[in-house]
Amino acid sequence: MKKGQLITYKQTNLATLHIQNELYSVGLWNEDSRLQEVTVYHCALPVFSIPDADGFFFHGESLLYKLLGYEIGHIYIPKFVISNLFNQNRGSLRAIIRHEYGHAFAHYHPELIIDNIDFEQVFGGHYFEGTSSNMPSSSYVSDYAKTMPMEDFAETFRVYLMYKGICPIGFSKDLKRKWRFIEKAINKIS
């Protein structure tokens, strides 16, 4: 994305198609994965509760968000991020969509991610836990992954898709464990 540029509907669609091809290449674009049920919507603004969101996925029900037209189980990519004002520098749109598909994977397969005791051991806490784990910095693929287990999972999932499931050389022991956890979850449904 160019610095200062708003995201267009066309850019959202093209990036989404690219990511769906990546999902297919790792065995997640099929009826068993349920990710084909996810629609990626282009919207004007992020929801007011997360004004700095580059993209977002709804796990739970909110009457207000439902009235505003947002639905559970879908990804939303805002054209304009309020907190960025005139500096709409969000980085890669593909990275954002990969990340949000990570949340979608967790949502549609809670038994593999959200309600999984192994998840807590590998990612340092329950999926929805609001604090970061005490792992060393080398255990995360990004600074954002350090914020809470659900973001750690989504960020690791993002990198997993980007590398098409091939673990990069030089990953720490903890990152390799996270990688194997995602690989194992994918293998259970593909």
Backbone as numpy.savetxt, mean C-alpha at the origin, in Angstrom:
# Nx Ny Nz CAx CAy CAz Cx Cy Cz
6.68 11.73 -11.28 5.84 12.91 -11.28 6.73 14.14 -11.28
6.34 15.11 -12.08 7.06 16.37 -12.09 6.66 17.19 -10.88
7.63 17.87 -10.31 7.39 18.71 -9.15 6.35 19.77 -9.48
5.36 19.94 -8.62 4.32 20.94 -8.82 3.15 20.48 -9.67
3.23 19.30 -10.25 2.21 18.81 -11.17 1.06 18.13 -10.42
-0.17 18.41 -10.86 -1.34 17.71 -10.34 -1.45 16.37 -11.05
-1.99 15.38 -10.36 -2.16 14.06 -10.97 -3.44 14.06 -11.79
-3.34 13.58 -13.01 -4.51 13.53 -13.90 -5.17 12.16 -13.85
-6.39 12.12 -14.34 -7.13 10.86 -14.46 -6.36 9.88 -15.35
-5.85 10.38 -16.46 -5.12 9.54 -17.41 -3.86 8.95 -16.75
-3.11 9.77 -16.00 -1.91 9.28 -15.32 -2.28 8.19 -14.30
-3.37 8.42 -13.57 -3.83 7.43 -12.58 -4.14 6.11 -13.27
-4.87 6.16 -14.37 -5.24 4.93 -15.09 -4.02 4.20 -15.65
-3.10 4.94 -16.25 -1.91 4.31 -16.83 -1.05 3.66 -15.74
-0.86 4.36 -14.64 -0.07 3.80 -13.54 -0.77 2.56 -12.96
-2.08 2.61 -12.84 -2.84 1.48 -12.31 -2.69 0.26 -13.20
-2.80 0.43 -14.50 -2.62 -0.69 -15.43 -1.22 -1.30 -15.29
-0.23 -0.46 -15.14 1.14 -0.95 -14.97 1.25 -1.80 -13.70
0.67 -1.31 -12.61 0.73 -2.04 -11.34 -0.07 -3.33 -11.41
-1.19 -3.32 -12.10 -1.97 -4.55 -12.26 -1.16 -5.60 -13.02
-0.35 -5.19 -13.96 0.55 -6.12 -14.65 1.60 -6.68 -13.69
2.10 -5.83 -12.79 3.05 -6.31 -11.79 2.38 -7.32 -10.85
1.14 -7.02 -10.45 0.40 -7.95 -9.60 0.23 -9.29 -10.30
-0.06 -9.24 -11.59 -0.18 -10.47 -12.38 1.14 -11.24 -12.39
2.25 -10.53 -12.54 3.56 -11.20 -12.64 3.96 -11.92 -11.35
3.42 -11.47 -10.20 3.73 -12.17 -8.94 2.60 -13.10 -8.51
1.59 -13.28 -9.36 0.51 -14.22 -9.08 -0.65 -13.65 -8.28
-0.80 -12.33 -8.26 -1.87 -11.73 -7.47 -3.00 -11.10 -8.29
-2.95 -11.20 -9.60 -4.04 -10.64 -10.39 -4.91 -11.79 -10.87
-5.69 -12.34 -9.93 -6.59 -13.45 -10.23 -7.77 -13.38 -9.25
-8.77 -14.17 -9.50 -9.98 -14.14 -8.67 -9.70 -14.57 -7.23
-8.76 -15.47 -7.03 -8.45 -15.93 -5.67 -7.86 -14.82 -4.80
-7.13 -13.89 -5.40 -6.50 -12.84 -4.61 -7.49 -11.73 -4.26
-8.58 -11.65 -4.97 -9.63 -10.64 -4.78 -9.17 -9.21 -5.09
-7.94 -9.03 -5.52 -7.48 -7.68 -5.83 -8.12 -7.13 -7.10
-8.70 -8.02 -7.92 -9.42 -7.55 -9.09 -10.70 -6.81 -8.69
-11.13 -6.97 -7.43 -12.31 -6.26 -6.93 -12.01 -4.81 -6.57
-10.73 -4.47 -6.47 -10.32 -3.13 -6.06 -10.35 -2.20 -7.26
-11.02 -1.07 -7.08 -11.01 -0.02 -8.09 -10.10 1.09 -7.60
-9.29 1.62 -8.49 -8.45 2.77 -8.16 -9.16 3.99 -8.70
-9.61 4.83 -7.77 -10.35 6.04 -8.13 -9.45 7.26 -8.12
-9.64 8.12 -9.08 -8.99 9.43 -9.12 -9.98 10.40 -8.48
-9.57 11.08 -7.43 -10.47 12.00 -6.74 -9.82 13.39 -6.65
-10.61 14.38 -6.32 -10.10 15.75 -6.29 -9.12 15.98 -5.15
-9.51 15.59 -3.94 -8.72 15.87 -2.74 -8.67 14.65 -1.83
-7.67 14.60 -0.95 -7.70 13.53 0.06 -8.79 13.83 1.09
-9.15 12.84 1.87 -10.14 13.06 2.93 -9.55 14.02 3.96
-10.41 14.77 4.62 -9.94 15.81 5.54 -9.16 15.27 6.74
-9.41 14.02 7.11 -8.71 13.45 8.27 -7.25 13.09 7.96
-6.91 12.96 6.68 -5.53 12.69 6.27 -5.18 13.61 5.09
-5.05 14.92 5.37 -4.86 15.89 4.29 -3.54 15.75 3.53
-2.58 15.02 4.10 -1.29 14.86 3.43 -1.18 13.53 2.68
-2.29 12.82 2.53 -2.26 11.50 1.88 -2.04 11.64 0.38
-1.02 10.93 -0.11 -0.76 10.87 -1.55 -1.72 9.90 -2.22
-2.23 8.98 -1.43 -3.20 7.98 -1.85 -3.74 7.38 -0.57
-4.90 6.74 -0.64 -5.44 6.12 0.56 -6.35 4.97 0.21
-6.50 4.07 1.18 -7.32 2.88 1.05 -8.22 2.82 2.27
-9.49 2.50 2.08 -10.42 2.42 3.20 -10.59 0.99 3.68
-10.21 0.75 4.94 -10.42 -0.55 5.58 -11.77 -0.60 6.28
-12.15 0.50 6.91 -13.33 0.48 7.78 -14.42 1.44 7.36
-15.56 1.23 7.95 -16.77 1.99 7.65 -16.76 3.33 8.38
-17.13 4.38 7.68 -17.32 5.70 8.27 -18.53 6.31 7.58
-19.53 6.67 8.36 -20.75 7.24 7.78 -20.44 8.50 6.99
-19.58 9.36 7.53 -19.24 10.60 6.83 -18.57 10.31 5.49
-17.58 9.41 5.48 -16.90 9.09 4.23 -17.83 8.41 3.24
-18.74 7.61 3.76 -19.73 6.96 2.89 -20.62 8.02 2.23
-21.03 9.01 3.01 -21.85 10.10 2.46 -21.08 10.91 1.41
-19.77 10.99 1.58 -18.93 11.71 0.61 -18.60 10.87 -0.62
-19.03 9.60 -0.63 -18.86 8.74 -1.79 -17.69 7.78 -1.74
-16.98 7.74 -0.62 -15.86 6.80 -0.49 -16.38 5.44 -0.04
-15.81 4.38 -0.61 -16.25 3.02 -0.30 -15.12 2.20 0.29
-15.47 1.29 1.16 -14.51 0.36 1.74 -13.96 -0.54 0.64
-12.67 -0.83 0.72 -12.07 -1.80 -0.19 -11.56 -1.25 -1.49
-11.44 0.08 -1.59 -10.97 0.69 -2.83 -9.85 1.69 -2.55
-9.10 1.99 -3.59 -7.97 2.92 -3.51 -8.39 4.26 -4.11
-7.95 5.33 -3.46 -8.24 6.68 -3.94 -6.93 7.45 -4.11
-6.77 8.04 -5.28 -5.59 8.84 -5.59 -6.05 10.28 -5.82
-5.72 11.19 -4.89 -6.16 12.57 -5.06 -5.36 13.33 -6.11
-6.06 14.16 -6.82 -5.45 15.02 -7.82 -4.55 16.05 -7.14
-4.99 16.53 -5.99 -4.30 17.62 -5.28 -4.19 17.24 -3.81
-2.98 17.33 -3.24 -2.78 17.05 -1.82 -2.73 18.39 -1.08
-3.69 18.59 -0.20 -3.86 19.88 0.48 -2.60 20.33 1.19
-1.96 19.45 1.94 -0.79 19.85 2.72 0.40 20.26 1.85
0.40 19.87 0.58 1.50 20.23 -0.32 1.28 21.58 -1.00
0.07 22.13 -0.89 -0.30 23.40 -1.51 0.19 23.48 -2.94
1.10 24.42 -3.24 1.53 24.60 -4.62 2.77 23.80 -4.97
3.24 22.99 -4.03 4.41 22.15 -4.24 3.96 20.68 -4.27
3.26 20.29 -5.28 2.71 18.94 -5.39 3.80 17.94 -5.78
4.76 17.75 -4.87 5.87 16.85 -5.12 5.65 15.56 -4.32
5.07 14.56 -4.96 4.69 13.34 -4.27 5.55 12.15 -4.62
6.45 12.29 -5.52 7.24 11.13 -5.92 6.50 10.30 -6.96
6.76 9.03 -6.97 6.24 8.13 -7.99 4.78 7.74 -7.75
3.95 7.98 -8.75 2.55 7.56 -8.68 2.45 6.04 -8.62
3.31 5.36 -9.34 3.31 3.90 -9.30 3.63 3.39 -7.89
4.58 4.04 -7.23 4.93 3.63 -5.86 3.74 3.81 -4.93
3.01 4.88 -5.10 1.82 5.15 -4.27 0.78 4.05 -4.48
0.53 3.71 -5.73 -0.49 2.70 -6.03 -0.03 1.31 -5.56
1.24 0.99 -5.72 1.75 -0.28 -5.19 1.50 -0.37 -3.68
1.83 0.70 -2.99 1.65 0.77 -1.54 0.18 0.54 -1.17
-0.72 1.22 -1.85 -2.15 1.10 -1.53 -2.68 -0.30 -1.84
-2.14 -0.95 -2.87 -2.52 -2.34 -3.14 -2.05 -3.25 -2.00
-0.97 -2.88 -1.32 -0.54 -3.63 -0.13 -1.62 -3.59 0.94
-2.20 -2.41 1.17 -3.31 -2.31 2.12 -4.51 -3.12 1.63
-4.76 -3.08 0.33 -5.89 -3.84 -0.23 -5.68 -5.34 -0.02
-4.46 -5.81 -0.23 -4.14 -7.23 -0.02 -4.44 -7.62 1.43
-4.02 -6.79 2.37 -4.28 -7.06 3.79 -5.78 -7.05 4.08
-6.48 -6.12 3.48 -7.93 -5.99 3.70 -8.68 -7.23 3.19
-8.35 -7.68 2.00 -9.08 -8.80 1.40 -8.60 -10.17 1.88
-7.48 -10.20 2.59 -6.96 -11.46 3.14 -6.53 -11.26 4.59
-7.47 -10.86 5.45 -7.11 -10.59 6.85 -6.53 -11.80 7.57
-6.97 -13.00 7.16 -6.45 -14.21 7.81 -4.96 -14.40 7.55
-4.45 -13.84 6.46 -3.03 -13.96 6.12 -2.20 -12.81 6.69
-2.84 -11.68 6.95 -2.09 -10.49 7.36 -2.58 -9.95 8.70
-3.78 -9.43 8.75 -4.29 -8.72 9.91 -4.47 -9.63 11.12
-5.04 -10.79 10.92 -5.33 -11.72 12.01 -4.28 -12.83 12.13
-3.07 -12.53 11.74 -2.01 -13.54 11.68 -0.96 -13.26 12.76
-0.77 -14.19 13.66 0.20 -14.03 14.74 1.62 -13.93 14.20
1.92 -14.60 13.09 3.24 -14.50 12.48 3.51 -13.07 11.98
2.47 -12.39 11.52 2.62 -11.00 11.09 3.18 -10.16 12.23
2.62 -10.33 13.41 3.04 -9.55 14.57 4.51 -9.80 14.91
4.96 -11.03 14.76 6.36 -11.34 15.03 7.29 -10.75 13.97
6.88 -10.81 12.71 7.73 -10.34 11.62 7.73 -8.82 11.50
6.56 -8.18 11.66 6.45 -6.74 11.48 6.44 -5.95 12.80
6.60 -6.65 13.93 6.76 -5.97 15.20 5.50 -5.46 15.87
4.34 -5.95 15.47 3.10 -5.55 16.12 1.90 -5.92 15.27
0.71 -5.72 15.84 -0.53 -5.99 15.11 -0.64 -5.00 13.95
-1.26 -5.42 12.88 -1.39 -4.61 11.66 -1.89 -3.20 11.95
-2.92 -3.07 12.78 -3.51 -1.75 13.05 -2.89 -1.03 14.24
-1.85 -1.60 14.83 -1.20 -0.95 15.97 -0.68 0.42 15.54
-0.95 1.42 16.34 -0.65 2.80 15.97 0.75 3.29 16.26
1.64 2.42 16.67 3.01 2.84 16.95 4.00 1.96 16.20
5.20 2.47 16.08 6.23 1.70 15.37 6.80 0.62 16.27
7.46 -0.34 15.64 8.13 -1.40 16.41 9.52 -0.90 16.80
10.23 -1.70 17.55 11.56 -1.32 18.01 12.67 -1.95 17.19
12.43 -2.17 15.93 13.44 -2.79 15.07 14.48 -1.74 14.66
15.69 -2.19 14.33 16.70 -1.23 13.85 16.31 -0.66 12.48
16.85 0.47 12.13 16.52 1.15 10.86 16.71 0.27 9.64
17.68 -0.63 9.70 17.95 -1.51 8.56 16.82 -2.51 8.31
15.82 -2.54 9.20 14.70 -3.46 9.08 13.55 -2.90 8.25
13.73 -1.69 7.71 12.65 -1.01 6.99 13.10 -0.61 5.59
12.16 -0.63 4.66 12.46 -0.23 3.28 12.37 1.28 3.09
11.76 1.99 4.05 11.62 3.44 3.96 11.39 4.03 5.35
11.51 5.32 5.46 11.22 5.99 6.74 9.73 5.86 7.08
8.88 5.93 6.07 7.44 5.81 6.31 7.09 4.43 6.88
7.83 3.41 6.48 7.59 2.05 6.99 7.80 1.97 8.49
8.58 2.88 9.05 8.88 2.87 10.48 7.72 3.34 11.34
6.70 3.98 10.74 5.64 4.63 11.51 4.70 3.66 12.22
4.34 2.57 11.58 3.44 1.57 12.18 3.45 0.30 11.34
3.09 -0.84 11.93 3.16 -2.12 11.20 2.40 -2.14 9.88
1.21 -1.53 9.82 0.46 -1.56 8.56 1.20 -0.83 7.44
1.88 0.25 7.78 2.63 1.00 6.77 3.92 0.27 6.42
4.50 -0.41 7.38 5.68 -1.24 7.12 5.31 -2.33 6.12
4.18 -2.99 6.36 3.73 -4.04 5.44 3.49 -3.46 4.04
2.75 -2.36 3.96 2.41 -1.78 2.65 3.66 -1.30 1.91
4.61 -0.75 2.63 5.85 -0.29 2.00 6.70 -1.48 1.53
6.76 -2.52 2.34 7.51 -3.72 1.94 6.83 -4.39 0.75
5.49 -4.42 0.76 4.72 -4.95 -0.36 5.02 -4.14 -1.63
5.10 -2.82 -1.49 5.42 -1.93 -2.62 6.75 -2.33 -3.26
7.76 -2.54 -2.43 9.08 -2.91 -2.95 9.04 -4.33 -3.53
8.29 -5.21 -2.89 8.13 -6.58 -3.40 7.60 -6.55 -4.84
6.56 -5.73 -5.07 6.00 -5.62 -6.43 7.00 -4.99 -7.39
7.65 -3.94 -6.93 8.60 -3.23 -7.79 9.70 -4.16 -8.28
10.16 -5.08 -7.41 11.21 -6.03 -7.78 10.65 -7.36 -8.27
9.34 -7.39 -8.48 8.65 -8.58 -9.01 8.95 -9.85 -8.20
9.05 -9.67 -6.88 9.23 -10.79 -5.98 10.65 -11.28 -5.81
11.61 -10.66 -6.49 13.02 -11.07 -6.37 13.68 -10.21 -5.30
14.07 -10.83 -4.22 14.63 -10.12 -3.07 15.97 -9.47 -3.43
16.08 -8.15 -3.22 17.34 -7.46 -3.52 18.49 -7.96 -2.63
19.67 -7.96 -3.19 20.88 -8.34 -2.45 21.15 -7.23 -1.43
21.58 -7.62 -0.26 21.94 -6.64 0.75 20.84 -6.31 1.75
19.69 -6.95 1.62 18.63 -6.75 2.60 19.05 -7.31 3.95
18.65 -6.66 5.01 18.94 -7.15 6.36 18.16 -8.43 6.63
18.54 -9.09 7.71 17.86 -10.33 8.12 16.36 -10.07 8.34
16.03 -8.95 9.00 14.63 -8.61 9.26 13.86 -8.34 7.97
14.49 -7.64 7.02 13.81 -7.37 5.75 13.59 -8.66 4.96
14.53 -9.56 5.03 14.36 -10.86 4.35 13.20 -11.64 4.97
13.06 -11.56 6.29 11.92 -12.22 6.96 10.61 -11.62 6.48
10.53 -10.31 6.36 9.32 -9.64 5.87 9.03 -10.07 4.44
10.07 -10.12 3.63 9.95 -10.53 2.23 9.38 -11.94 2.14
9.95 -12.85 2.92 9.47 -14.24 2.91 8.02 -14.33 3.40
7.67 -13.50 4.39 6.30 -13.49 4.88 5.33 -13.11 3.75
5.67 -12.07 3.00 4.81 -11.64 1.88 4.77 -12.73 0.82
5.91 -13.29 0.49 5.98 -14.36 -0.51 5.11 -15.55 -0.11
5.19 -15.93 1.15 4.40 -17.06 1.67 2.89 -16.75 1.59
2.50 -15.53 1.95 1.10 -15.14 1.88 0.58 -15.18 0.45
1.39 -14.69 -0.48 1.01 -14.70 -1.90 0.88 -16.14 -2.39
1.81 -16.99 -2.01 1.77 -18.39 -2.45 0.54 -19.13 -1.95
0.00 -18.72 -0.81 -1.19 -19.37 -0.28 -2.44 -19.11 -1.13
-2.44 -18.05 -1.88 -3.63 -17.75 -2.68 -3.41 -17.78 -4.17
-2.16 -17.91 -4.61 -1.94 -17.88 -6.07 -1.76 -19.27 -6.64
